[in-house]
Amino acid sequence: MYTYASRRNLLIATIIGLTGLSGLQATAQQADVRMRGTIERLDGTELVLKADKGGEIQMALGSTTEIFINQPSSLGAIKAGDYVASAAIKGADGKLRSKEVRIFPEALRGIGEGQRPMDEPGTLMTNASVAEVVAAPDGQVVKVRYKNGTADLIVGPQVPVWSVVAADVSALKPGTKVFISATKSANGTITTTRIITTS
């Protein structure tokens, strides 16, 4: 059964690909931090996150922090030039049949670009640009291109399609599941750079 938990896991995979969920990439002045969890509270510009890996994390909203949410869309909204992500099952015939599709805004073009296996056997995550959308007997075939590869995704009429759209701080309500990109300074202060809701 395609459950809420599986949908959320697909979204997380869509966003981060194979990057670490809480790994640090050190630089001379600061580190890039990625984490996921549930918003505990937002007090002004201070956000408190209950991390999925345990514990509370306090962080600040930066003046340029980007916030995105997911809204229901439709198969007909997918067009050439869009940047999309799709988890798909590879059948015995070698064809990829999408389980869901997410359409990213221009600001997120290139995020997680490529194709990679997911935890579920036979399932691939593809983040790529749409080259062409072709009508097919069982839905549409979304032809995509990514660095060093191409793929044809069969998207049936019942496949959920979502649009990732820009939002504001009003989307950051207690209990909301989020994926956060942030920077951690030498003194330990964490400042968010991007927040994408996953619930």
C-alpha positions in Angstrom: 0.0 0.0 0.0 1.2 3.5 -0.9 1.0 5.0 2.6 1.6 8.6 4.0 4.9 7.5 5.4 6.1 6.2 2.0 5.0 9.4 0.3 7.0 11.4 2.8 10.0 9.2 2.3 9.7 9.7 -1.5 9.7 13.5 -1.0 12.7 13.4 1.2 14.6 11.3 -1.4 13.4 13.7 -4.0 14.9 16.6 -2.2 18.2 15.3 -1.0 19.1 12.4 -3.4 21.9 10.5 -1.8 23.2 13.4 0.3 23.5 12.9 4.0 20.4 13.9 6.0 22.5 15.5 8.7 26.0 15.4 7.3 28.4 18.4 7.4 30.5 19.7 4.6 33.2 21.7 6.3 34.5 25.0 5.0 37.0 27.4 6.4 34.4 29.6 8.0 31.2 27.5 8.3 29.6 24.1 7.5 26.6 23.3 5.4 24.0 21.3 7.4 21.1 19.3 6.2 18.5 17.9 8.6 14.9 16.8 8.8 12.4 16.8 11.6 9.2 18.4 13.0 8.7 22.1 13.8 8.3 22.5 17.6 7.8 26.2 17.5 8.7 29.5 15.7 9.3 32.5 17.9 10.0 35.5 15.7 13.1 34.4 13.7 14.0 31.6 16.0 12.9 28.1 14.9 13.0 25.1 17.1 13.1 21.7 15.3 12.5 18.3 16.8 15.1 16.3 14.8 14.1 12.9 13.4 17.4 11.6 14.8 16.5 12.9 18.2 16.9 16.1 20.3 15.8 19.7 19.7 17.8 22.0 17.5 17.5 25.8 17.6 18.2 27.8 14.5 17.6 31.2 13.1 15.7 32.2 10.0 18.0 34.1 7.7 16.9 37.2 5.9 17.2 35.3 2.6 15.8 31.9 3.8 13.7 30.3 1.1 10.5 28.5 2.1 8.7 26.0 -0.1 5.6 23.9 0.2 3.9 21.2 -1.9 0.6 21.7 -3.6 -1.5 19.2 -5.6 -1.1 19.6 -9.3 -2.0 17.5 -12.4 -0.5 15.4 -15.1 -1.5 18.1 -17.6 0.7 20.6 -15.8 3.9 18.8 -16.8 5.5 20.4 -19.8 8.8 20.6 -21.7 11.4 22.6 -19.8 10.1 21.8 -16.4 12.5 20.5 -13.8 10.9 17.4 -12.1 11.6 14.6 -9.7 9.9 11.2 -9.9 10.2 7.9 -8.0 9.5 5.1 -10.5 9.4 1.3 -10.5 11.4 -0.4 -13.1 9.3 -3.2 -14.6 10.4 -6.5 -16.1 10.1 -4.9 -19.5 12.7 -2.3 -18.4 10.2 0.6 -18.4 10.0 3.1 -15.6 6.5 3.7 -14.2 6.2 6.7 -12.0 4.8 6.4 -8.5 4.6 10.2 -8.1 6.0 13.3 -9.8 7.0 16.7 -8.3 7.4 19.8 -10.4 10.1 22.2 -9.0 10.1 26.0 -9.4 13.0 27.6 -11.3 14.7 28.4 -8.0 15.2 24.7 -7.3 16.3 23.7 -10.8 19.2 21.3 -10.6 18.5 20.1 -7.0 19.4 16.4 -6.7 20.0 16.1 -10.5 20.5 12.6 -11.7 19.1 9.1 -11.3 19.8 6.8 -8.4 18.4 3.7 -6.7 16.1 4.0 -3.7 15.8 1.7 -0.7 12.9 -0.1 -2.2 14.1 -2.8 -4.6 13.6 -1.9 -8.3 12.7 1.7 -7.6 14.7 4.7 -9.0 14.6 8.4 -8.2 15.1 10.6 -11.2 15.6 14.4 -10.9 15.8 15.9 -14.4 14.6 18.4 -17.0 11.6 17.5 -19.1 12.5 17.3 -22.8 9.1 16.2 -24.1 5.7 14.9 -23.0 4.1 12.3 -25.2 0.6 10.8 -25.0 0.5 7.1 -24.4 -2.3 4.5 -24.0 -1.6 4.2 -20.2 -1.2 7.9 -19.5 1.8 10.0 -20.7 5.4 9.4 -21.3 7.6 12.1 -19.8 11.0 12.1 -21.5 13.6 13.7 -19.3 17.3 14.6 -19.5 19.8 14.8 -16.7 23.6 15.1 -16.6 25.0 12.0 -18.4 21.6 10.4 -19.0 18.1 10.3 -20.2 14.9 8.4 -19.1 11.4 7.8 -20.2 8.9 7.9 -17.3 5.4 6.4 -17.8 3.0 8.5 -15.8 -0.4 7.0 -15.4 -3.6 9.1 -14.9 -3.8 8.1 -11.2 -0.2 9.0 -10.3 0.0 11.9 -7.8 1.5 15.1 -9.2 2.7 17.9 -7.0 4.0 21.4 -7.5 6.7 22.7 -5.2 5.9 26.4 -4.7 7.4 29.3 -2.8 5.7 30.2 0.5 6.4 32.4 3.6 6.8 31.9 7.3 3.1 31.3 7.8 3.8 27.8 6.4 6.0 27.0 9.3 3.4 25.8 11.8 4.1 23.5 14.8 3.8 19.9 13.8 4.9 20.5 10.2 7.5 18.0 8.9 10.3 19.8 7.1 13.6 19.3 5.4 16.1 22.1 6.2 19.3 23.3 4.6 21.3 25.6 6.8 24.8 26.9 7.7 26.6 26.3 11.0 29.1 29.0 12.0 32.2 28.4 14.0 30.5 29.5 17.2 27.7 26.8 16.7 25.0 29.2 15.5 22.7 27.6 12.9 21.0 29.7 10.2 18.5 28.3 7.8 19.0 28.8 4.1 16.1 26.7 2.7 13.1 25.0 4.2 10.9 22.6 2.3 7.8 21.2 4.0 7.2 17.4 3.7 3.8 17.2 5.3 
